Amino acid sequence: MPAPEMLPDGPGCRDEPLSAVLAIMRMARALERVDAGLSPQQYRILKLAGAGGERSARLAERLAVAKPTLTAIADSLVSAGLARREAEPGDRRVVRLHLTDAGTAAVAHADAAYGQWLARVLDLTGENDRIQADLLLINAALDELRRSRHPAILAAAAGRP
């Protein structure tokens, strides 16, 4: 039997859904300690911005953070030379975040670090492919949950302006 500190929920607890929640929280904490050169929040923002530039409001929504929080993190990324802001042609009120060359390199480094960490963890399970597929299903479910909770998307689906 694994040592109590290895159990996601501590000794004696048999509540599997809560054990899974605690395991997810433990994984999130472990990812925060990976030496990736970027914090998990910085990484997520740069990954989304690297997909072709994102509007700040859209980034905040996709990351489930408040706009001021996103602005503060984006400011730090711009100051560090990892990202740049560009006004939308035709609508200068809209600002998109784009990666710089240094940002692209930082994301590549973080991709490798996070990928190696996850590979080590999944290799220990003996179920690498299945768990990766399950994580992709969970990601899709989270996307659906986010879409179902967004008022504009709900209104559009209902045919309201």
C-alpha positions as CSV (number, residue, x, y, z in Angstrom):
1,M,0.0,0.0,0.0
2,P,1.3,3.5,-0.8
3,A,2.4,5.7,2.0
4,P,-0.4,8.0,3.2
5,E,1.3,11.1,1.8
6,M,1.1,9.4,-1.6
7,L,-2.6,9.0,-1.5
8,P,-4.5,12.0,-3.1
9,D,-6.9,12.1,-0.3
10,G,-5.1,10.9,2.8
11,P,-5.6,7.7,4.7
12,G,-9.0,6.1,5.1
13,C,-10.9,8.3,2.6
14,R,-12.9,6.3,0.0
15,D,-14.7,9.1,-1.8
16,E,-13.3,8.5,-5.4
17,P,-14.7,11.8,-7.0
18,L,-13.1,13.8,-4.2
19,S,-9.9,11.8,-4.5
20,A,-9.8,12.7,-8.2
21,V,-10.3,16.4,-7.4
22,L,-7.5,16.3,-4.9
23,A,-5.3,14.5,-7.4
24,I,-6.0,17.2,-10.0
25,M,-5.2,19.9,-7.4
26,R,-2.0,18.1,-6.6
27,M,-1.0,17.9,-10.3
28,A,-1.7,21.7,-10.6
29,R,0.5,22.4,-7.6
30,A,3.3,20.1,-9.1
31,L,3.1,21.9,-12.4
32,E,3.6,25.2,-10.6
33,R,7.0,23.8,-9.4
34,V,8.2,22.7,-12.9
35,D,11.2,24.7,-13.9
36,A,9.7,25.8,-17.2
37,G,10.9,29.4,-17.2
38,L,7.3,30.6,-17.1
39,S,4.6,30.4,-14.6
40,P,1.6,28.3,-15.5
41,Q,-0.5,31.5,-16.0
42,Q,2.2,33.1,-18.2
43,Y,2.5,29.8,-20.2
44,R,-1.3,29.6,-20.8
45,I,-1.5,33.2,-22.0
46,L,1.5,32.8,-24.3
47,K,0.2,29.5,-25.7
48,L,-3.2,31.2,-26.6
49,A,-1.6,34.4,-27.9
50,G,0.9,32.3,-30.0
51,A,-2.0,30.8,-31.8
52,G,-2.3,34.0,-33.9
53,G,-2.9,36.8,-31.5
54,E,-5.9,37.1,-29.2
55,R,-8.0,40.0,-28.0
56,S,-7.5,40.7,-24.3
57,A,-11.2,40.2,-23.5
58,R,-11.2,36.8,-25.3
59,L,-8.0,35.7,-23.5
60,A,-9.5,36.6,-20.1
61,E,-12.6,34.7,-20.9
62,R,-10.7,31.6,-22.2
63,L,-8.4,31.6,-19.2
64,A,-11.2,32.3,-16.7
65,V,-9.5,35.2,-15.2
66,A,-10.6,38.8,-14.5
67,K,-9.5,41.3,-17.2
68,P,-7.3,43.3,-14.7
69,T,-5.5,40.0,-13.8
70,L,-4.9,39.3,-17.5
71,T,-3.7,42.9,-18.0
72,A,-1.2,42.6,-15.2
73,I,0.2,39.3,-16.5
74,A,0.2,40.7,-20.1
75,D,2.0,43.8,-18.9
76,S,4.7,41.6,-17.3
77,L,5.1,39.6,-20.5
78,V,5.4,42.7,-22.6
79,S,7.9,44.2,-20.2
80,A,9.9,40.9,-20.3
81,G,10.0,41.1,-24.1
82,L,8.0,37.9,-24.5
83,A,4.8,39.5,-26.0
84,R,3.8,42.6,-27.8
85,R,0.4,44.4,-28.1
86,E,-0.9,45.4,-31.5
87,A,-4.0,47.5,-32.2
88,E,-6.6,45.9,-34.5
89,P,-6.5,47.5,-38.0
90,G,-9.6,49.5,-38.4
91,D,-10.5,49.5,-34.7
92,R,-7.7,50.8,-32.4
93,R,-9.8,50.1,-29.3
94,V,-9.1,46.4,-29.9
95,V,-5.7,45.2,-28.8
96,R,-4.3,41.8,-29.6
97,L,-1.4,40.1,-27.8
98,H,1.3,38.5,-30.0
99,L,4.4,36.5,-29.2
100,T,7.8,38.0,-29.8
101,D,10.7,35.7,-31.0
102,A,11.8,35.5,-27.3
103,G,8.2,34.6,-26.4
104,T,8.2,31.8,-29.0
105,A,11.5,30.5,-27.6
106,A,10.2,30.7,-24.0
107,V,7.0,28.7,-25.0
108,A,9.1,26.1,-26.7
109,H,11.3,25.7,-23.6
110,A,8.2,25.5,-21.3
111,D,6.5,23.0,-23.7
112,A,9.5,20.7,-23.3
113,A,9.7,21.1,-19.5
114,Y,5.9,20.5,-19.0
115,G,5.9,17.7,-21.5
116,Q,8.8,15.9,-19.9
117,W,7.1,16.3,-16.5
118,L,3.8,14.9,-17.7
119,A,5.6,12.0,-19.6
120,R,7.4,11.0,-16.4
121,V,4.1,11.0,-14.4
122,L,2.1,9.1,-17.1
123,D,4.9,6.6,-17.6
124,L,4.6,5.6,-13.9
125,T,0.9,4.8,-14.5
126,G,1.4,2.3,-17.2
127,E,-1.7,3.9,-18.9
128,N,0.0,6.7,-20.8
129,D,-2.1,6.7,-24.0
130,R,-5.4,6.1,-22.2
131,I,-4.8,8.9,-19.7
132,Q,-3.7,11.3,-22.4
133,A,-6.9,10.5,-24.3
134,D,-9.0,11.0,-21.1
135,L,-7.3,14.4,-20.5
136,L,-8.2,15.5,-24.0
137,L,-11.9,14.5,-23.3
138,I,-11.8,16.4,-20.0
139,N,-10.4,19.5,-21.9
140,A,-13.2,19.3,-24.4
141,A,-15.8,19.0,-21.6
142,L,-14.3,22.1,-19.9
143,D,-14.6,24.0,-23.3
144,E,-18.2,22.9,-23.5
145,L,-18.9,24.0,-19.9
146,R,-17.3,27.4,-20.6
147,R,-19.4,27.9,-23.7
148,S,-22.6,26.9,-22.0
149,R,-22.0,29.4,-19.2
150,H,-21.1,32.4,-21.4
151,P,-24.2,34.6,-21.7
152,A,-23.5,35.8,-25.3
153,I,-23.2,32.3,-26.5
154,L,-26.4,31.2,-24.7
155,A,-28.3,34.2,-26.2
156,A,-27.0,33.4,-29.7
157,A,-28.0,29.8,-29.3
158,A,-31.4,30.9,-28.3
159,G,-31.7,33.3,-31.3
160,R,-31.6,36.4,-29.1
161,P,-29.4,39.4,-30.0
